[in-house]
């Protein structure tokens, strides 16, 4: 977890680490998940970070804890669909 995560997202409760990481010739791209507290509320934050030869980028978006049951439902359904299509 970086200082930038703390500045942009608030208090980091848990860094769940990297979900995906891709390297290419002159750079790298990572997708990560954090549990954060912002303005007194818990949120799940998704972080995309990348760097290349002449630059870097970091972006975040978050979801309220209340949306996690819906997210779980979506992920479970996506896994079932992927299994049916033999991509899992």
C-alpha positions as CSV (number, residue, x, y, z in Angstrom):
1,X,0.0,0.0,0.0
2,X,1.4,3.4,-0.9
3,X,1.2,6.9,0.5
4,X,-0.9,7.8,-2.6
5,X,-3.5,5.2,-1.6
6,X,-3.8,6.8,1.8
7,X,-4.1,10.3,0.3
8,X,-6.7,9.5,-2.3
9,X,-8.7,6.7,-0.6
10,X,-8.5,7.4,3.1
11,X,-7.6,5.0,5.9
12,X,-6.5,1.7,4.5
13,X,-8.1,-1.1,6.6
14,X,-6.8,-4.0,4.4
15,X,-4.9,-4.2,1.2
16,X,-6.1,-7.4,-0.5
17,X,-3.2,-7.2,-3.0
18,X,-3.0,-7.6,-6.7
19,X,-5.9,-9.3,-8.6
20,X,-4.2,-9.1,-12.0
21,X,-0.8,-8.0,-13.3
22,X,0.3,-7.7,-16.9
23,X,3.7,-6.8,-18.2
24,X,4.5,-5.5,-21.6
25,X,7.7,-4.4,-23.4
26,X,8.2,-1.1,-21.5
27,X,5.8,-1.2,-18.6
28,X,3.4,-2.9,-16.3
29,X,-0.3,-2.7,-15.4
30,X,-1.9,-3.8,-12.1
31,X,-5.4,-4.2,-10.7
32,X,-5.8,-4.3,-6.9
33,X,-8.5,-4.2,-4.2
34,X,-8.4,-2.4,-0.9
35,X,-10.8,-2.1,2.0
36,X,-10.8,1.6,3.1
37,X,-12.5,4.0,5.4
38,X,-13.5,7.3,3.9
39,X,-15.5,9.9,5.7
40,X,-16.4,7.4,8.4
41,X,-17.8,4.8,6.0
42,X,-16.2,1.5,4.9
43,X,-15.7,1.0,1.1
44,X,-14.2,-1.5,-1.2
45,X,-11.8,0.4,-3.5
46,X,-10.5,-0.9,-6.8
47,X,-7.2,0.5,-8.0
48,X,-5.7,0.4,-11.5
49,X,-2.1,1.4,-11.8
50,X,0.3,1.4,-14.7
51,X,3.6,2.7,-15.8
52,X,5.4,2.8,-19.1
53,X,8.6,4.3,-20.4
54,X,7.5,8.0,-20.2
55,X,4.7,8.0,-17.7
56,X,2.5,6.5,-15.0
57,X,-1.2,6.4,-14.1
58,X,-3.2,5.5,-11.1
59,X,-7.0,5.5,-10.9
60,X,-9.4,4.4,-8.2
61,X,-13.1,3.8,-7.8
62,X,-15.0,2.6,-4.8
63,X,-18.2,0.8,-3.8
64,X,-20.1,1.1,-0.5
65,X,-20.1,-1.9,1.7
66,X,-23.9,-2.1,1.2
67,X,-23.3,-3.0,-2.4
68,X,-21.1,-6.1,-1.6
69,X,-24.0,-8.6,-1.6
70,X,-25.0,-7.5,-5.1
71,X,-21.3,-7.7,-6.2
72,X,-21.1,-11.2,-4.7
73,X,-24.3,-12.2,-6.6
74,X,-22.8,-10.8,-9.9
75,X,-19.5,-12.6,-9.4
76,X,-21.1,-15.9,-8.5
77,X,-23.3,-15.7,-11.6
78,X,-20.3,-14.7,-13.8
79,X,-18.4,-17.8,-12.5
80,X,-21.3,-20.1,-13.4
81,X,-21.6,-18.6,-16.9
82,X,-17.8,-19.0,-17.4
83,X,-18.0,-22.6,-16.3
84,X,-20.8,-23.3,-18.8
85,X,-18.6,-21.7,-21.5
86,X,-15.5,-23.7,-20.4
87,X,-13.5,-20.5,-19.7
88,X,-13.0,-21.1,-16.0
